[in-house]
Amino acid sequence: MPEKCINDILLDVREMSNEKLFNLREIDALMSPYLFHWLAFKPLKKYYLLNHYGSLIDSLVTYLNMNNQSSFLEIGCGTGSASLYLASQNDRLHSTGIDLNSTRIDIANKRKNWHDIKNCSFIIENLLDFKTENKFDLIYSLAAFELIKPQEAALEKLNSLAGVEGTVILDMANPYYFNNSRNQLKQDDVQKIEGFFQSNGYDIFKEFHSITTGLIPLKYLKQNPSINTTIRIVAKKKLNLN
């Protein structure tokens, strides 16, 4: 499988659309304001796509490589960008994406075939109903976890799916951002999420991201909540030596 860069994945639907690989239902979904694909068709907007969402997804490779992780689960995978990109970077990794929306899963499978990525699978499923005997080294959600209710049940499910040294990374709309107008996640919710993971034996840290941190990856920018649109919570299970 030829190695992919993040541009290959995030900008692929433009070329696939030109080759008429999507039906009308799928085109409608791709152009939804709730997905980022429409940005790929705008000469300037695509740089926002690459420098914000692209940098978030690309950074996951570091987490996988640092710990030699081999299984990845994307919650609310949409059309599968993170799952596809991580699978393309490591043939030993198996990547799984789940989403409730069947049209988005259809698009994800077409993208998987387009890139000839074998070590990736997509499932139409709700996180709370997801049943598997597998445990995952890295579990990820981009702008999806905050929509899953009840939050307590969703957190319990993540904990049950995480491997012995598993890591959970949640990228969500930042409630500390000074111009935040979305209400899916509150500041109290952030504290509850952190408290849940800490009480279940995880180490926690937070980062804050925007297009600025994608372009200028300075540490102090990632620590400043008021100027960034995305909050990242990283929860890593502590190694139990007993």
GIZILIN-V121963 format. One record per residue. N is the residue number from 1. RES is the residue in one letter. OMEGA is omega in whole degrees, -180 to 180 (999 if undefined). D_LAST is the distance of its C-alpha to the last C-alpha in whole Angstrom. Layout:
BEGIN
((N;RES;OMEGA;D_LAST) (N;RES;OMEGA;D_LAST))
END
This chain:
BEGIN
((1;M;179;41) (2;P;180;43) (3;E;-179;41) (4;K;168;41) (5;C;-176;41) (6;I;177;41) (7;N;-180;44) (8;D;-177;45) (9;I;-172;42) (10;L;-178;44) (11;L;-173;47) (12;D;-173;48) (13;V;178;49) (14;R;180;52) (15;E;178;53) (16;M;177;52) (17;S;178;54) (18;N;179;57) (19;E;175;57) (20;K;-180;57) (21;L;180;54) (22;F;174;53) (23;N;-175;55) (24;L;179;56) (25;R;-180;53) (26;E;177;51) (27;I;176;53) (28;D;-179;53) (29;A;-180;49) (30;L;-178;49) (31;M;178;51) (32;S;177;50) (33;P;-179;49) (34;Y;171;45) (35;L;-176;45) (36;F;-171;45) (37;H;-179;47) (38;W;179;51) (39;L;-178;50) (40;A;-178;50) (41;F;-178;54) (42;K;-175;54) (43;P;-180;55) (44;L;-177;54) (45;K;-177;51) (46;K;178;49) (47;Y;173;48) (48;Y;179;47) (49;L;-176;45) (50;L;-173;44) (51;N;175;43) (52;H;-179;41) (53;Y;179;39) (54;G;-179;39) (55;S;177;37) (56;L;-178;35) (57;I;-178;34) (58;D;-178;35) (59;S;180;32) (60;L;179;29) (61;V;179;30) (62;T;180;28) (63;Y;180;25) (64;L;-176;25) (65;N;-178;26) (66;M;-174;23) (67;N;180;20) (68;N;-177;22) (69;Q;-172;22) (70;S;179;24) (71;S;-174;25) (72;F;176;26) (73;L;177;28) (74;E;-180;30) (75;I;-177;31) (76;G;-169;35) (77;C;-178;36) (78;G;-180;39) (79;T;164;41) (80;G;-173;38) (81;S;-178;38) (82;A;-180;35) (83;S;-179;34) (84;L;-177;37) (85;Y;-179;36) (86;L;177;33) (87;A;-179;33) (88;S;-177;36) (89;Q;-174;34) (90;N;-179;32) (91;D;-179;33) (92;R;-179;29) (93;L;167;29) (94;H;-175;29) (95;S;180;30) (96;T;176;31) (97;G;176;33) (98;I;179;34) (99;D;179;37) (100;L;-171;39) (101;N;-175;42) (102;S;180;44) (103;T;178;46) (104;R;177;44) (105;I;176;42) (106;D;179;45) (107;I;-180;45) (108;A;180;42) (109;N;176;43) (110;K;178;46) (111;R;177;44) (112;K;179;42) (113;N;179;45) (114;W;-179;47) (115;H;-179;44) (116;D;178;43) (117;I;-173;40) (118;K;-170;38) (119;N;-176;34) (120;C;178;35) (121;S;-177;35) (122;F;-174;36) (123;I;173;36) (124;I;-175;38) (125;E;171;36) (126;N;180;35) (127;L;-174;31) (128;L;180;31) (129;D;-174;32) (130;F;-179;30) (131;K;178;29) (132;T;174;27) (133;E;-178;24) (134;N;169;23) (135;K;-172;21) (136;F;179;22) (137;D;179;20) (138;L;176;23) (139;I;-173;25) (140;Y;171;28) (141;S;176;31) (142;L;176;34) (143;A;179;36) (144;A;-173;35) (145;F;-177;32) (146;E;180;34) (147;L;-175;37) (148;I;-179;34) (149;K;-2;35) (150;P;-175;33) (151;Q;-178;31) (152;E;179;28) (153;A;179;28) (154;A;178;28) (155;L;177;25) (156;E;-180;23) (157;K;177;24) (158;L;-179;23) (159;N;-179;20) (160;S;-178;20) (161;L;-177;21) (162;A;179;19) (163;G;-175;17) (164;V;176;13) (165;E;-174;14) (166;G;177;17) (167;T;175;20) (168;V;178;23) (169;I;-179;26) (170;L;173;29) (171;D;-172;32) (172;M;176;34) (173;A;-171;38) (174;N;-179;37) (175;P;179;38) (176;Y;-179;39) (177;Y;-171;41) (178;F;-177;45) (179;N;-177;46) (180;N;179;44) (181;S;180;46) (182;R;-174;43) (183;N;180;42) (184;Q;-177;39) (185;L;177;37) (186;K;177;37) (187;Q;177;35) (188;D;179;34) (189;D;179;32) (190;V;-180;30) (191;Q;178;29) (192;K;179;28) (193;I;179;26) (194;E;-179;24) (195;G;179;23) (196;F;-177;22) (197;F;179;20) (198;Q;-179;18) (199;S;179;18) (200;N;171;16) (201;G;177;13) (202;Y;165;16) (203;D;-174;17) (204;I;162;21) (205;F;-177;24) (206;K;169;28) (207;E;177;31) (208;F;-172;35) (209;H;173;37) (210;S;177;40) (211;I;-180;43) (212;T;-180;43) (213;T;174;40) (214;G;-179;40) (215;L;-176;43) (216;I;-172;42) (217;P;178;38) (218;L;-174;38) (219;K;-175;35) (220;Y;177;37) (221;L;-179;38) (222;K;-180;35) (223;Q;-177;34) (224;N;-174;38) (225;P;-170;37) (226;S;-176;41) (227;I;-176;42) (228;N;-174;40) (229;T;-175;40) (230;T;171;37) (231;I;176;34) (232;R;173;30) (233;I;178;27) (234;V;179;24) (235;A;-179;21) (236;K;179;18) (237;K;175;14) (238;K;179;12) (239;L;178;9) (240;N;-176;6) (241;L;-179;4) (242;N;999;0))
END
